[in-house]
Amino acid sequence: QERLLAMSCLVMAVGGLSFTYSAPGSDATNVFGHAAKWIAYLLLYRATFIASIRAPYEAVSRSEAQLADYAARIKSLSQNLPLSVMYQVTGHRVEDRRFVFVSDASDRIFGISPDVAVQDPTHLFERIVPEDRALFRAERHGAHRELSPLDVTVRLSRTHGVTQHIHFHSAPRRLADGSLIRDGIATDVTGRMEAEESRRRMEACMYESQRLEALGTLASGIAHDFNNILASIIRNVSLVLEAIKKDANADAMRGVQHIHKASVRARDLVKQILAFSRQQTPAREIRALREIVAEGIGLLDATLPANITVRTELDAVSAMADATQIQQIVLNLCTNAAQAMGPFGGCIDVGLAVTGHDDLGRAC
């Protein structure tokens, strides 16, 4: 374009010079000058045509080709997403929202054609199950009020009775006229939700199986604990009967107290079994361990052979614990130690001391 204008100026200058320096009555010079002017005009017209008509036309053509290419890419992208629908909604208020674009995949995903969705959005929103409509409205109003992305998953009912889980995600942007438009994508996440639900059910079944297995393992320990408790009760009953025969009321009273403590411990052990079967946590509280351990050792007096003695060195220690569990530990350890000694007997040392300096203290 600039080259044509420069050539036009040059030819026009040459034609002007030919008229200036031509001899009077020279026809050849006049013809050359007029020819130069016509050539200059043609070059000027050519430059003007290119600048004013052809260049804008070619720019518009390139823009239309780019738009067509972008539209084809968007259509191809929206069609190739197997479980997603691309959409755009606009409106100054949430109640005025309408679709301005819905990809062709909506017919495959929702069972609603894009034209129907654009014409009346209620055809889509009415398919949200009643239990999820309040959630969807609340999320839409919140996203509109805060100009934040919409991110919500709701259930949709298809015409043939199948329920889908649809995840809506859109981002807002303001237009020049002040209206709000949202570019979004709706994805069918039914398969993922069903897989997660199946995984949760499998984990629950596995946990229940492990709990029953643990309960079966615990049964042998429970039988051992009850055997120790019953042995203590039976032995103390025998002592009480002998004391009654000898009219030794103090010994009888002491035996009855041991029987009562063993019975209470048996009751607490049953509570622990029920709590475990109901998936309850043991009731722990800050307790003075010296009294609890001393009571547990007292239950051993009637069950240990005469050739076995128990020595204790119990410091004043408090800890977060369950009293029945502590006594169960003491009784099991001492009973196992006594059985390991055999007929020769021996001495069992029981100690309780603080080994840490945290807020509650750690006991050994």
C-alpha positions as CSV (number, residue, x, y, z in Angstrom):
1,Q,0.0,0.0,0.0
2,E,2.7,2.5,0.9
3,R,4.7,1.4,-2.1
4,L,1.8,2.1,-4.4
5,L,1.3,5.6,-3.0
6,A,5.0,6.3,-3.4
7,M,4.9,5.2,-7.0
8,S,1.8,7.3,-7.7
9,C,3.6,10.4,-6.3
10,L,6.7,9.6,-8.4
11,V,4.7,9.1,-11.6
12,M,2.7,12.3,-11.0
13,A,5.9,14.2,-10.4
14,V,7.4,12.9,-13.7
15,G,4.2,13.9,-15.6
16,G,4.3,17.4,-14.1
17,L,7.9,17.8,-15.0
18,S,7.2,16.7,-18.6
19,F,4.6,19.5,-18.9
20,T,6.9,22.0,-17.4
21,Y,10.0,21.4,-19.6
22,S,8.2,20.4,-22.8
23,A,8.6,22.6,-25.9
24,P,5.5,24.5,-27.0
25,G,3.3,22.5,-29.4
26,S,5.1,19.2,-28.6
27,D,2.4,16.5,-28.9
28,A,4.6,13.7,-27.7
29,T,5.4,15.5,-24.5
30,N,1.7,16.2,-23.9
31,V,0.8,12.6,-24.5
32,F,3.5,11.4,-22.1
33,G,2.4,13.8,-19.4
34,H,-1.3,12.8,-19.7
35,A,-0.3,9.1,-19.6
36,A,1.8,9.7,-16.5
37,K,-1.2,11.4,-14.8
38,W,-3.5,8.4,-15.6
39,I,-0.9,6.0,-14.4
40,A,-0.6,8.0,-11.2
41,Y,-4.4,8.0,-10.7
42,L,-4.6,4.3,-11.3
43,L,-1.8,3.7,-8.7
44,L,-3.6,6.0,-6.2
45,Y,-6.9,4.2,-6.8
46,R,-5.2,0.9,-6.3
47,A,-3.7,2.0,-3.0
48,T,-7.0,3.4,-1.9
49,F,-8.9,0.2,-2.8
50,I,-6.4,-1.9,-0.9
51,A,-6.5,0.4,2.2
52,S,-10.2,1.0,2.3
53,I,-11.9,-2.1,0.9
54,R,-9.8,-5.2,0.4
55,A,-7.7,-5.0,3.7
56,P,-10.9,-4.6,5.9
57,Y,-12.6,-7.3,4.0
58,E,-9.7,-9.7,4.4
59,A,-9.5,-8.8,8.1
60,V,-13.2,-9.5,8.5
61,S,-12.9,-12.8,6.6
62,R,-9.9,-13.9,8.8
63,S,-12.0,-13.0,11.9
64,E,-15.0,-15.0,10.7
65,A,-12.7,-17.9,9.9
66,Q,-11.2,-17.7,13.4
67,L,-14.7,-17.5,15.0
68,A,-15.8,-20.5,13.0
69,D,-12.7,-22.4,14.0
70,Y,-13.2,-21.5,17.7
71,A,-16.9,-22.5,17.4
72,A,-15.9,-25.8,15.9
73,R,-13.4,-26.4,18.6
74,I,-15.9,-25.7,21.4
75,K,-18.5,-27.9,19.8
76,S,-16.0,-30.7,19.3
77,L,-14.8,-30.3,22.9
78,S,-18.3,-30.3,24.3
79,Q,-19.3,-33.3,22.2
80,N,-16.2,-35.3,23.1
81,L,-16.6,-34.9,26.9
82,P,-18.4,-38.2,27.6
83,L,-20.1,-37.2,30.9
84,S,-20.2,-33.4,30.8
85,V,-22.3,-30.6,29.5
86,M,-21.0,-27.2,28.9
87,Y,-23.4,-24.3,29.4
88,Q,-23.7,-20.5,29.9
89,V,-26.3,-18.7,32.0
90,T,-27.0,-15.0,32.3
91,G,-29.3,-12.6,34.1
92,H,-29.2,-9.7,36.6
93,R,-31.0,-11.8,39.3
94,V,-31.0,-15.4,40.2
95,E,-34.7,-15.7,39.4
96,D,-34.0,-14.3,35.9
97,R,-31.3,-16.8,35.0
98,R,-31.6,-18.3,31.6
99,F,-29.4,-20.5,29.4
100,V,-27.7,-18.7,26.5
101,F,-25.7,-21.8,25.5
102,V,-26.0,-25.5,26.2
103,S,-23.9,-28.1,24.5
104,D,-25.4,-30.9,22.5
105,A,-24.3,-33.4,25.1
106,S,-27.3,-32.4,27.3
107,D,-29.5,-34.7,25.2
108,R,-27.2,-37.6,26.1
109,I,-26.6,-36.7,29.7
110,F,-29.9,-35.1,30.9
111,G,-32.3,-36.5,28.2
112,I,-33.1,-32.8,27.4
113,S,-32.2,-31.2,24.0
114,P,-30.2,-28.0,24.1
115,D,-33.0,-26.1,22.4
116,V,-35.5,-27.1,25.0
117,A,-33.0,-26.2,27.8
118,V,-32.3,-22.8,26.3
119,Q,-36.0,-22.1,25.7
120,D,-37.1,-23.0,29.3
121,P,-34.5,-23.8,32.0
122,T,-37.2,-25.2,34.3
123,H,-37.2,-28.4,32.2
124,L,-33.8,-29.1,33.7
125,F,-34.2,-27.7,37.2
126,E,-37.5,-29.4,37.8
127,R,-35.7,-32.8,37.5
128,I,-33.7,-32.1,40.6
129,V,-35.1,-34.4,43.3
130,P,-37.2,-32.5,45.9
131,E,-34.7,-33.3,48.7
132,D,-31.9,-31.5,46.9
133,R,-33.7,-28.4,45.5
134,A,-33.3,-26.4,48.7
135,L,-29.5,-27.1,48.6
136,F,-29.3,-26.1,45.0
137,R,-31.2,-22.8,45.5
138,A,-29.1,-21.9,48.6
139,E,-25.8,-22.6,46.7
140,R,-27.0,-20.5,43.7
141,H,-28.1,-17.5,45.8
142,G,-24.8,-17.7,47.8
143,A,-22.7,-17.8,44.7
144,H,-24.7,-14.9,43.2
145,R,-24.4,-12.8,46.3
146,E,-20.7,-13.3,46.7
147,L,-19.8,-13.5,43.0
148,S,-18.1,-16.8,43.8
149,P,-17.9,-20.0,41.8
150,L,-20.9,-22.4,42.0
151,D,-19.8,-25.8,43.2
152,V,-22.7,-28.2,44.1
153,T,-23.7,-31.8,43.5
154,V,-27.4,-32.7,43.3
155,R,-29.5,-35.6,42.2
156,L,-31.5,-35.5,39.0
157,S,-34.4,-37.9,38.0
158,R,-34.4,-39.1,34.4
159,T,-37.7,-39.8,32.6
160,H,-37.1,-43.6,32.8
161,G,-36.8,-43.5,36.6
162,V,-33.0,-43.5,36.9
163,T,-31.4,-41.1,39.4
164,Q,-28.2,-39.3,38.5
165,H,-25.7,-37.4,40.6
166,I,-24.8,-34.2,38.7
167,H,-22.0,-31.9,39.7
168,F,-22.5,-28.3,38.6
169,H,-19.5,-26.0,38.5
170,S,-19.5,-22.5,37.1
171,A,-17.5,-19.3,37.3
172,P,-18.9,-15.7,37.1
173,R,-17.9,-12.7,35.0
174,R,-19.5,-9.3,34.4
175,L,-20.5,-8.0,31.0
176,A,-20.3,-4.4,29.9
177,D,-24.0,-3.8,30.5
178,G,-23.7,-5.0,34.2
179,S,-25.3,-8.4,33.7
180,L,-23.7,-11.5,35.1
181,I,-22.8,-14.5,33.0
182,R,-21.6,-17.8,34.2
183,D,-19.5,-20.3,32.2
184,G,-20.1,-23.7,33.6
185,I,-19.9,-27.4,33.2
186,A,-22.3,-30.1,34.5
187,T,-20.7,-33.5,35.0
188,D,-22.5,-36.8,35.6
189,V,-20.7,-38.2,38.7
190,T,-23.1,-41.1,39.3
191,G,-20.5,-43.7,38.7
192,R,-18.0,-42.1,41.1
193,M,-20.7,-41.6,43.8
194,E,-21.8,-45.2,43.5
195,A,-18.2,-46.4,43.7
196,E,-17.6,-44.3,46.9
197,E,-20.8,-45.6,48.4
198,S,-19.7,-49.2,47.6
199,R,-16.3,-48.5,49.1
200,R,-17.9,-47.2,52.3
201,R,-20.2,-50.3,52.5
202,M,-17.1,-52.5,52.0
203,E,-15.2,-50.7,54.7
204,A,-18.2,-51.0,57.1
205,C,-18.4,-54.7,56.4
206,M,-14.7,-55.1,56.9
207,Y,-14.8,-53.1,60.1
208,E,-17.7,-55.3,61.4
209,S,-15.8,-58.4,60.4
210,Q,-12.7,-57.2,62.2
211,R,-14.7,-56.2,65.3
212,L,-16.4,-59.7,65.4
213,E,-12.9,-61.2,65.1
214,A,-11.6,-59.1,67.9
215,L,-14.7,-60.0,70.0
216,G,-13.9,-63.7,69.4
217,T,-10.3,-63.1,70.4
218,L,-11.5,-61.2,73.5
219,A,-13.8,-64.1,74.5
220,S,-10.9,-66.2,75.6
221,G,-9.6,-63.4,77.7
222,I,-13.0,-62.8,79.2
223,A,-13.3,-66.5,80.1
224,H,-9.9,-66.2,81.8
225,D,-11.0,-63.1,83.7
226,F,-14.3,-64.6,84.8
227,N,-12.4,-67.7,85.9
228,N,-10.3,-65.5,88.2
229,I,-13.3,-63.7,89.5
230,L,-15.3,-66.8,90.2
231,A,-12.3,-68.4,91.9
232,S,-12.0,-65.4,94.2
233,I,-15.8,-65.6,94.9
234,I,-15.8,-69.3,95.5
235,R,-12.7,-69.2,97.8
236,N,-14.1,-66.3,99.8
237,V,-17.4,-68.1,100.2
238,S,-15.6,-71.1,101.6
239,L,-13.7,-68.8,104.0
240,V,-17.0,-67.1,105.1
241,L,-18.6,-70.5,105.7
242,E,-15.6,-71.6,107.8
243,A,-15.6,-68.3,109.7
244,I,-19.4,-68.7,110.4
245,K,-18.8,-72.2,111.7
246,K,-16.1,-70.8,114.0
247,D,-18.2,-67.9,114.9
248,A,-15.5,-65.5,113.6
249,N,-17.6,-62.6,112.6
250,A,-14.6,-60.3,111.6
251,D,-13.2,-62.9,109.2
252,A,-16.7,-63.6,107.8
253,M,-17.2,-59.8,107.2
254,R,-13.9,-59.5,105.4
255,G,-14.8,-62.4,103.2
256,V,-18.1,-60.9,102.4
257,Q,-16.4,-57.7,101.4
258,H,-14.1,-59.5,99.0
259,I,-17.1,-61.3,97.5
260,H,-18.9,-58.0,97.0
261,K,-15.8,-56.4,95.3
262,A,-15.4,-59.5,93.0
263,S,-19.1,-59.3,92.1
264,V,-18.8,-55.6,91.3
265,R,-15.8,-56.3,89.2
266,A,-17.7,-59.0,87.3
267,R,-20.6,-56.6,86.7
268,D,-18.2,-54.0,85.4
269,L,-16.6,-56.6,83.1
270,V,-20.0,-57.4,81.7
271,K,-20.5,-53.7,81.1
272,Q,-17.2,-53.6,79.2
273,I,-18.3,-56.5,77.0
274,L,-21.6,-54.8,76.2
275,A,-19.8,-51.5,75.5
276,F,-17.5,-53.2,73.1
277,S,-20.3,-55.0,71.3
278,R,-22.1,-51.7,70.9
279,Q,-19.0,-49.9,69.8
280,Q,-18.9,-47.6,72.8
281,T,-15.7,-46.2,74.3
282,P,-14.8,-47.1,77.9
283,A,-15.6,-44.5,80.6
284,R,-12.3,-43.1,81.6
285,E,-11.7,-40.5,84.3
286,I,-8.8,-39.2,86.5
287,R,-8.5,-41.8,89.2
288,A,-6.1,-42.5,92.1
289,L,-4.4,-45.7,90.9
290,R,-3.0,-46.8,94.3
291,E,-6.4,-47.6,95.7
292,I,-7.5,-49.4,92.5
293,V,-4.3,-51.5,92.4
294,A,-4.6,-52.3,96.1
295,E,-8.2,-53.5,95.7
296,G,-7.1,-55.7,92.7
297,I,-4.4,-57.2,94.9
298,G,-6.9,-57.8,97.7
299,L,-8.9,-60.0,95.3
300,L,-5.8,-62.2,95.0
301,D,-5.6,-63.0,98.7
302,A,-8.1,-65.8,98.5
303,T,-6.9,-67.3,95.2
304,L,-3.2,-67.4,95.6
305,P,-1.6,-70.5,97.2
306,A,-0.1,-70.1,100.7
307,N,3.5,-70.4,99.5
308,I,3.1,-67.3,97.3
309,T,3.3,-63.8,98.8
310,V,2.6,-60.4,97.3
311,R,4.8,-57.4,98.1
312,T,3.6,-54.0,97.1
313,E,5.3,-50.6,96.8
314,L,2.6,-48.2,95.6
315,D,3.1,-44.5,95.2
316,A,0.3,-41.9,95.0
317,V,-0.3,-41.7,91.3
318,S,-3.3,-40.4,89.4
319,A,-4.1,-41.1,85.7
320,M,-6.9,-41.1,83.2
321,A,-8.0,-44.7,83.3
322,D,-10.9,-47.1,83.8
323,A,-10.8,-48.8,87.2
324,T,-12.1,-52.1,86.1
325,Q,-9.5,-52.4,83.3
326,I,-6.7,-51.5,85.7
327,Q,-7.8,-54.2,88.2
328,Q,-8.2,-56.6,85.3
329,I,-4.6,-56.0,84.3
330,V,-3.3,-56.4,87.8
331,L,-5.3,-59.6,88.5
332,N,-4.2,-61.2,85.2
333,L,-0.5,-60.4,85.6
334,C,-0.4,-61.6,89.1
335,T,-2.4,-64.8,88.3
336,N,-0.1,-65.6,85.4
337,A,3.0,-65.0,87.6
338,A,1.6,-67.3,90.3
339,Q,0.9,-70.0,87.7
340,A,4.4,-69.7,86.3
341,M,6.0,-70.2,89.7
342,G,4.5,-73.7,90.0
343,P,4.4,-75.7,93.2
344,F,7.5,-74.1,94.7
345,G,5.9,-70.7,95.2
346,G,7.7,-67.4,95.5
347,C,7.1,-63.7,95.8
348,I,5.3,-61.3,93.5
349,D,6.4,-57.7,93.6
350,V,3.9,-55.1,92.4
351,G,5.1,-51.5,92.0
352,L,3.4,-48.3,91.1
353,A,5.5,-45.2,90.4
354,V,5.4,-42.1,88.3
355,T,7.8,-42.3,85.3
356,G,6.9,-39.1,83.5
357,H,6.2,-35.4,84.2
358,D,3.2,-34.5,82.0
359,D,0.0,-33.0,83.3
360,L,-1.6,-36.3,84.4
361,G,1.6,-38.3,85.0
362,R,2.4,-41.7,83.5
363,A,2.2,-44.6,85.9
364,C,4.2,-47.9,85.7
